[in-house]
Amino acid sequence: MNKLKEYRKTRGITQKKLSIRCGISIVTLSKIETIKNYDVSKKTMIKIAKALDTTVQELFFSDEEEENKNE
């Protein structure tokens, strides 16, 4: 989930601040950012996307779709 980390950092938000906004632990947020196939619930994806002022699609899925189109 490198894109999540990029979005967070470009907005100047720390993991701690984002985890508080989303109501998830820093450990969970860190796992989402670093583990490629981490199983994130739909509810958590929505919370994170809202906190970063973007969409779930853009934050979690847009790169995968581009990769699939290029294959």
Protein Blocks (a to p, Z undefined) as FASTA:
>chain_A
ZZmmmmmmmnopafklmmmmnopafklmmmmmmmmklccdfklmmmmmmmnopafklmmm
mmmmmmmmmZZ
